[in-house]
Amino acid sequence: MAHDAIVSLKDRTGSSLPAISKYIMANNEHVKNATSNMFKSRLSSALKAGVKEGRFAKVKNSFKINPEWTKKQKAAMKAKEAAKKRAGKQRQKELDQKKEELAKQKAEEEMSPEQRKKKKYDEERKKFIQR
């Protein structure tokens, strides 16, 4: 919630604690049921944890999104998308191989007994010639 509030407020110098709390109170229904002391303590601990984690940067008495953290998140998302794309390609390749195998099996089942004998004879002949 704090991250969303800071992003939505779009203050160039960072958003103050009162501005963040006002935004959260106005846009989140379930927060209105909490006591004010509980809300303030949870919000301040969330902001402190965000600063410690590197998600937020504290400038004087304001908080803003850390640009380095944003870059890391974008890089992680790109890596995740690339891995997902690679996995999709690998899966498609496996499906194509299975389709080919099934097509070969179906073609063999549709062959007459004479065609099967001829195919077997041709395969044995190729093996013999290769030796």
Buried (B, 14 or more C-beta within 10 A) or exposed (E): BBBEBBEEBEBEEBBBBEBBBBBBBEEEEEBEEBEEEEBBEBBBEBBEEBBEEEBBBBEEEBBBBBEEBEEEEEEEEEEEEEEEEEEEEEEEEEEEEEEEEEEEEEEEEEEEEEEEEEEEEEEEEEEEEEE
